[in-house]
Structures are given as structure tokens and as C-alpha cells.
Amino acid sequence: MRRDAKTLCLFLVIALSFSACTVETNTLSTPFDTIPTSITNDLVLGLEGLPIEQFYKEAFKLILVRNPEAIIEYGLEAEFDSLELLTNISPDYPSETREIHQLLLDRLLTYPLEKMTSEQQVSYQVFKWYLEDAIEGYEYHLHAYPVTNFTWRSIPQTTIILFTETLPLNSYEDALLYIERLAAIAEKFDQLQLQLTSREELGIIPPQFIIKAGRAEINKMLGATPNSSPLYTHFQEEIANADGISQSQEDELLNAALEVLEQQVMPAFALLDTTLLRLEELAGDTLSVYQFEGGEDYYQYMLNHFNTVDIPAEEIHALGLQELARIQAEMRINFSELGYEEGIGIPEAFQLVITESGTLTGQDIVDKYELILQHADENLDAYFDLRPQTNLEVIGGDVGAFYSPGSLDGTRPGKFYARTNKTEPIFKMHSVAYHEGIPGHHYQIALAQEADLPLFRSVMIFDAYTEGWALYAEYLPAELGWYADDPYGNLGRLQYEALRACRMIVDTGIHTYGWSYDEAIEFMIENTGINEGFATWEVERYIAYPAQAPSYMVGKLEILRLRNMAETELGDAFDIREFHNIVLKNGSVPLSILEQLILDWIAEAE
């Protein structure tokens, strides 16, 4: 899982995934006819007559400038004359943004496709898909939950991460701007309050447990004194190490930050918590988004959005069951080879795997991941001749198992966050490292950022492609024989693959077939062997963030299908490294466009 600032995507996201479910999907709407046409027309008027490459650049800047937090995440501040302090999530903002998307799409469609180079045509198709999907998504932006217990989907948490991980603090000027942005949190949370009110008026209130969990995260902040808040302690640590800040300046900056936290930021968190407490008392325990007006259409839109192809929920559910049966059959073979009794339950078998393969704690977890990633990077020549230049660091801490991309300017490396405050079973660590790091998210995202592509293709995230690649990356080491002497590691791979199949089943089970909370958790435990805490986290994720989880397996299966097609068509001329180059060098793309890229490559190679 990458962290989008997906959304994180979010990744953000984020987390900062530039798809229809970024900041715009977490904002309020006003009727489109209330926005003066001149506002948006003037913004795109200057794009008329531009060569297509220049159009891509300027058009994407018009989109990007509306999300300054994304610009900061990417390290692109120098590309813009001025930026808002924080991303605007006010009521008027999404309708303006939708209008800009529509005008940009209208302008894009005036360019004659037949006069473009093949590379320009790919950019055209990707940008067109993105704009059309974003425009459609505005119809459902109020269905998303803006406060949850999932970091990459919750505005309070992504705000904290922005201040504690992303904002630069290398100079006195950076520190002053940090304090200005701290003061802007109160306004942003006022905007968030309006979001929650608008949703409440439409009857869109999350299940009670989501609100409780979101409040728990907010109360961690409220439980701290201003000078023990991470927003203060991080600032204190960073400016102490910054160049050119005198002791007197440091003292002034700390006093100013403390005053803003005491008088503005902490009261804003408290007021938000009061609103959420009231909503918690109104919330029910129905899980499916089908409970809301338009919920069924919203869920299918989200499936199409994340999978980047039109697949009905029922088909995804059936495909998940089919894949789960295949994976469990392979698990059974491994259990037998380890001498486990025939017919042993999957949870019982994985308890034996954990006991026999061992666990690690603390810094040993980081050290182990570093060794796994080093081995992977040094032994992939048979499959890859395209490698990223961006470094990858392993970061231990209280949260983990996600990847955060490096900055586009190369000053910040990619980071794989590993949880080190709990015991880590060794058998699953290889698959996690391959998925998040090498050859998974780090390879794919860093190569896209380093490629000679229009900016939007370097940073956009299409989940089925990106998560599908990372799941495919988990599979490759087994094909390379790296598990030949590690049956426990191979079972770790299979367990995670079963988890992704179960995501297809349980996500659709909850939102299409009305599965209960307990039914979903029990299914996850019995069919994957993960523990109850992990299963609960997974199920709550599908409820809070519907339709994203199936994209992993959908993407992986499509990459494998395209690879098998290329092998069949090209025979002895097939080169796995060239196939991977085509998949990776074009950046993240919708699956339909990936298929065309592979078909074109096959035609050229024949």
C-alpha cells in the first residue's frame, strides 16, 4: 500500500493521488450554475493555441494549483508563483474545480489525435480518461467520509502528516511559513465542519464505529498539551537543526508556534470533536453505502474508478472466490510439505508458521527489511534493466507497511515505513518488502517520476495499475526461485495473495450483498489465517473506503494476462525485461490504455 498524500491518496492520499477521489471528492458542492462562467473561462483562455505538450503542462498546473498540499508533497513549489497556505475544501471549491476539468476536457478534444506522435497520443488518452472520470466523480463527492481512522483518507490525520513529515523546515523563511500554515488549520477545519453539515443534511453519516475511530485519533491530539503536540515537537526539532536560525530567532519562532497552537489549532480540533460526537449519537451501524440515496451507483462508480475498467460488483465477487480457491489449493500443498496434518484449518496452520519461522522486534525489523530489499535490488537483472535513481529508505516507527514516494526534485528519497513497536512475524516480511519497495511501489513510482513524461503522467496514480503492479511484484520472486529454500516465506506470499482475493469478496460482500460486520471478519480470518485485529482493520477499511481494495487483484491479473498474451504472440522473441520496461516507463495508466501499449509493443516486435 502506498500512502497518498494517497488520499494519502491518496493516497493519499493519497494517499496525493490525482484521480477523482483526491481532495475534490472530500469537499462540498454548490449548484454548478452559481459559479460565474468567467472565473473558469478566464483560467483556460490562455491555453488556446498551445502546442499539445505545452497544453498538458499548463492544463495540469491549473489542476495542481488547486491542491497546494500536493505541490508541497511533490516538491514543486518553485514551479508556481504563489500558493494558498493549505488546500481549500470550502463549499464553492469543488464546483469550480469540476468546471475547470470540463473546460480542459473540451479544450483537449479540439486537438487532432491523428497529428500527434504515439507518445503524445498516450498522454492524450490518459489525460482524457482522468478528466472524464473526475467529472463523473463530482456527482458522488458527498458520499465519501472525510474523517475516519484511516490516515490516508482522513483530513485531520493527513493535515498532521503534512506538518510532521512533509513541510520543509530548512530555513528561517520555512519556519515562518510553517507558522502561517499552522494558523490556517483553523480555517480548514471550519471548512471541514461545513462538509460534515452538508452530508448530514443529505443523511450521509458514516457508521458509528468510523466516527468513534476518527474521534479517537483527534483525541490523541487533544490529549497532548500544545508544547507536547507533534505539530510543536517536530517544529522544535527541525528548526534546531536548520541553517541560519539564531537562538533568539528560534525562541521567537517557538513562542509564536505555541501561541498559534494554544489559541487556534487546539480549539479547532476540540470544536471538530464536538461535532463528531454529535454525529456519533445520530449514526447507525449499517455498513453498506447502499443505505444512502444514490449509494448503489456511487459504489459501482468507485469500482470503475479504482479498477479503471467497467467490472460489475457481482463479477468481482465471483472472480475473488475463484482466485481464493486457487490460492488455498497452493497453500495446502505447502502445508503438506511442512508436515502439517491433512485438512488443518488455515488459521491453525498459520499459527504454526509464525511459531516455526520466528518473529522480530524493534530495530531488528528495520535491519531485516533492509537486507531483503538489498538482496532484491542485487538479484533482479534477469527481469529488469530499468532501475530508478531515487534512493529508498526504511523508516521504523509506530505505523508501517506503506510506501511514501520521494520528491520530484530528488531531495527527498522514497520511504518504506515499517512498524517497529510490535512483534513482526518473519514469514511475511519478504512479500511486504517486495510490494512496498523493490520491485513494487518504489520501482514503479520512482521510475515514473524519473521518466521523460508530462508531469501529470509522472505523478498520477491509477489504483488498479499501481496496486496491481505491487501485487505482481510480490509474485515475481516466487517465479525467480527465491522461495526455493524458504517455504515459510512462500506461505507469506500466498497469505497476502489470499488477502487480496478476499478483498474482492468481502468489499463487494459488504456493499452489494449486505454482509454483516462479524460475518466479514470471520470470513477474512477463516480464509486467510490473519489474526482478528488485522481482519478487523481490513474490514473497517472496506467500509470506510469502499471499492478500492479489489483493485489490487484486478490489476495483477490484468498484468499477468497481458504478459501471457505477449509471450504467446512473440514466442522466443519475448523478453521479460522489455515487457517490464513497457509497463513501467509509461507511468501509471488505466488498464485499458496499458493493454493498448502492450498490443502496440507486440505489433512492433513481430
Secondary structure in CASP SS format (residue, H / E / C, confidence):
PFRMAT SS
TARGET T0000
AUTHOR 0000-0000-0000
METHOD secondary structure of the structure
MODEL  1
M C 1.00
R E 1.00
R C 1.00
D C 1.00
A C 1.00
K C 1.00
T C 1.00
L C 1.00
C C 1.00
L C 1.00
F C 1.00
L C 1.00
V C 1.00
I C 1.00
A C 1.00
L C 1.00
S C 1.00
F C 1.00
S C 1.00
A C 1.00
C C 1.00
T C 1.00
V H 1.00
E H 1.00
T H 1.00
N H 1.00
T C 1.00
L C 1.00
S C 1.00
T C 1.00
P C 1.00
F H 1.00
D H 1.00
T H 1.00
I C 1.00
P C 1.00
T H 1.00
S H 1.00
I H 1.00
T H 1.00
N H 1.00
D H 1.00
L H 1.00
V H 1.00
L H 1.00
G C 1.00
L C 1.00
E C 1.00
G C 1.00
L C 1.00
P C 1.00
I H 1.00
E H 1.00
Q H 1.00
F H 1.00
Y H 1.00
K H 1.00
E H 1.00
A H 1.00
F H 1.00
K H 1.00
L H 1.00
I H 1.00
L H 1.00
V C 1.00
R C 1.00
N C 1.00
P H 1.00
E H 1.00
A H 1.00
I H 1.00
I H 1.00
E H 1.00
Y H 1.00
G C 1.00
L C 1.00
E H 1.00
A H 1.00
E H 1.00
F C 1.00
D C 1.00
S C 1.00
L C 1.00
E C 1.00
L C 1.00
L C 1.00
T C 1.00
N C 1.00
I C 1.00
S C 1.00
P C 1.00
D C 1.00
Y H 1.00
P H 1.00
S H 1.00
E H 1.00
T H 1.00
R H 1.00
E H 1.00
I H 1.00
H H 1.00
Q H 1.00
L H 1.00
L H 1.00
L H 1.00
D H 1.00
R H 1.00
L H 1.00
L C 1.00
T C 1.00
Y C 1.00
P C 1.00
L H 1.00
E H 1.00
K H 1.00
M C 1.00
T C 1.00
S H 1.00
E H 1.00
Q H 1.00
Q H 1.00
V H 1.00
S H 1.00
Y H 1.00
Q H 1.00
V H 1.00
F H 1.00
K H 1.00
W H 1.00
Y H 1.00
L H 1.00
E H 1.00
D H 1.00
A H 1.00
I H 1.00
E H 1.00
G H 1.00
Y H 1.00
E H 1.00
Y H 1.00
H H 1.00
L H 1.00
H H 1.00
A C 1.00
Y C 1.00
P C 1.00
V C 1.00
T C 1.00
N C 1.00
F C 1.00
T H 1.00
W H 1.00
R H 1.00
S C 1.00
I H 1.00
P H 1.00
Q H 1.00
T H 1.00
T H 1.00
I H 1.00
I H 1.00
L H 1.00
F H 1.00
T H 1.00
E H 1.00
T H 1.00
L C 1.00
P C 1.00
L C 1.00
N C 1.00
S C 1.00
Y H 1.00
E H 1.00
D H 1.00
A H 1.00
L H 1.00
L H 1.00
Y H 1.00
I H 1.00
E H 1.00
R H 1.00
L H 1.00
A H 1.00
A H 1.00
I H 1.00
A H 1.00
E H 1.00
K H 1.00
F H 1.00
D H 1.00
Q H 1.00
L H 1.00
Q H 1.00
L H 1.00
Q H 1.00
L H 1.00
T H 1.00
S H 1.00
R H 1.00
E H 1.00
E H 1.00
L C 1.00
G C 1.00
I C 1.00
I C 1.00
P C 1.00
P C 1.00
Q H 1.00
F H 1.00
I H 1.00
I H 1.00
K H 1.00
A H 1.00
G H 1.00
R H 1.00
A H 1.00
E H 1.00
I H 1.00
N H 1.00
K H 1.00
M H 1.00
L H 1.00
G C 1.00
A C 1.00
T C 1.00
P H 1.00
N H 1.00
S H 1.00
S C 1.00
P H 1.00
L H 1.00
Y H 1.00
T H 1.00
H H 1.00
F H 1.00
Q H 1.00
E H 1.00
E H 1.00
I H 1.00
A H 1.00
N H 1.00
A C 1.00
D C 1.00
G C 1.00
I C 1.00
S C 1.00
Q H 1.00
S H 1.00
Q H 1.00
E H 1.00
D H 1.00
E H 1.00
L H 1.00
L H 1.00
N H 1.00
A H 1.00
A H 1.00
L H 1.00
E H 1.00
V H 1.00
L H 1.00
E H 1.00
Q H 1.00
Q H 1.00
V H 1.00
M H 1.00
P H 1.00
A H 1.00
F H 1.00
A H 1.00
L H 1.00
L H 1.00
D H 1.00
T H 1.00
T H 1.00
L H 1.00
L H 1.00
R H 1.00
L H 1.00
E H 1.00
E H 1.00
L H 1.00
A C 1.00
G C 1.00
D C 1.00
T C 1.00
L C 1.00
S C 1.00
V H 1.00
Y H 1.00
Q H 1.00
F C 1.00
E C 1.00
G C 1.00
G H 1.00
E H 1.00
D H 1.00
Y H 1.00
Y H 1.00
Q H 1.00
Y H 1.00
M H 1.00
L H 1.00
N H 1.00
H H 1.00
F H 1.00
N H 1.00
T C 1.00
V C 1.00
D C 1.00
I C 1.00
P C 1.00
A H 1.00
E H 1.00
E H 1.00
I H 1.00
H H 1.00
A H 1.00
L H 1.00
G H 1.00
L H 1.00
Q H 1.00
E H 1.00
L H 1.00
A H 1.00
R H 1.00
I H 1.00
Q H 1.00
A H 1.00
E H 1.00
M H 1.00
R H 1.00
I H 1.00
N H 1.00
F H 1.00
S H 1.00
E H 1.00
L C 1.00
G C 1.00
Y C 1.00
E C 1.00
E C 1.00
G C 1.00
I C 1.00
G C 1.00
I H 1.00
P H 1.00
E H 1.00
A H 1.00
F H 1.00
Q H 1.00
L H 1.00
V H 1.00
I H 1.00
T H 1.00
E H 1.00
S H 1.00
G C 1.00
T E 1.00
L E 1.00
T C 1.00
G C 1.00
Q H 1.00
D H 1.00
I H 1.00
V H 1.00
D H 1.00
K H 1.00
Y H 1.00
E H 1.00
L H 1.00
I H 1.00
L H 1.00
Q H 1.00
H H 1.00
A H 1.00
D H 1.00
E H 1.00
N C 1.00
L C 1.00
D C 1.00
A C 1.00
Y C 1.00
F C 1.00
D C 1.00
L C 1.00
R C 1.00
P C 1.00
Q C 1.00
T C 1.00
N C 1.00
L E 1.00
E E 1.00
V E 1.00
I E 1.00
G E 1.00
G E 1.00
D C 1.00
V C 1.00
G C 1.00
A C 1.00
F E 1.00
Y E 1.00
S E 1.00
P C 1.00
G C 1.00
S C 1.00
L C 1.00
D C 1.00
G C 1.00
T C 1.00
R C 1.00
P C 1.00
G E 1.00
K E 1.00
F E 1.00
Y E 1.00
A E 1.00
R E 1.00
T C 1.00
N C 1.00
K C 1.00
T C 1.00
E E 1.00
P E 1.00
I H 1.00
F H 1.00
K H 1.00
M H 1.00
H H 1.00
S H 1.00
V H 1.00
A H 1.00
Y H 1.00
H H 1.00
E H 1.00
G C 1.00
I C 1.00
P C 1.00
G C 1.00
H H 1.00
H H 1.00
Y H 1.00
Q H 1.00
I H 1.00
A H 1.00
L H 1.00
A H 1.00
Q H 1.00
E H 1.00
A C 1.00
D C 1.00
L C 1.00
P C 1.00
L H 1.00
F H 1.00
R H 1.00
S H 1.00
V H 1.00
M C 1.00
I C 1.00
F C 1.00
D H 1.00
A H 1.00
Y H 1.00
T H 1.00
E H 1.00
G H 1.00
W H 1.00
A H 1.00
L H 1.00
Y H 1.00
A H 1.00
E H 1.00
Y H 1.00
L H 1.00
P H 1.00
A H 1.00
E H 1.00
L C 1.00
G C 1.00
W C 1.00
Y C 1.00
A C 1.00
D C 1.00
D C 1.00
P H 1.00
Y H 1.00
G H 1.00
N H 1.00
L H 1.00
G H 1.00
R H 1.00
L H 1.00
Q H 1.00
Y H 1.00
E H 1.00
A H 1.00
L H 1.00
R H 1.00
A H 1.00
C H 1.00
R H 1.00
M H 1.00
I H 1.00
V H 1.00
D H 1.00
T H 1.00
G H 1.00
I H 1.00
H H 1.00
T C 1.00
Y C 1.00
G C 1.00
W C 1.00
S C 1.00
Y H 1.00
D H 1.00
E H 1.00
A H 1.00
I H 1.00
E H 1.00
F H 1.00
M H 1.00
I H 1.00
E H 1.00
N H 1.00
T H 1.00
G C 1.00
I C 1.00
N C 1.00
E H 1.00
G H 1.00
F H 1.00
A H 1.00
T H 1.00
W H 1.00
E H 1.00
V H 1.00
E H 1.00
R H 1.00
Y H 1.00
I H 1.00
A H 1.00
Y C 1.00
P C 1.00
A C 1.00
Q C 1.00
A C 1.00
P C 1.00
S H 1.00
Y H 1.00
M H 1.00
V H 1.00
G H 1.00
K H 1.00
L H 1.00
E H 1.00
I H 1.00
L H 1.00
R H 1.00
L H 1.00
R H 1.00
N H 1.00
M H 1.00
A H 1.00
E H 1.00
T H 1.00
E H 1.00
L H 1.00
G H 1.00
D H 1.00
A H 1.00
F C 1.00
D C 1.00
I H 1.00
R H 1.00
E H 1.00
F H 1.00
H H 1.00
N H 1.00
I H 1.00
V H 1.00
L H 1.00
K H 1.00
N C 1.00
G C 1.00
S C 1.00
V C 1.00
P C 1.00
L H 1.00
S H 1.00
I H 1.00
L H 1.00
E H 1.00
Q H 1.00
L H 1.00
I H 1.00
L H 1.00
D H 1.00
W H 1.00
I H 1.00
A H 1.00
E H 1.00
A H 1.00
E C 1.00
END
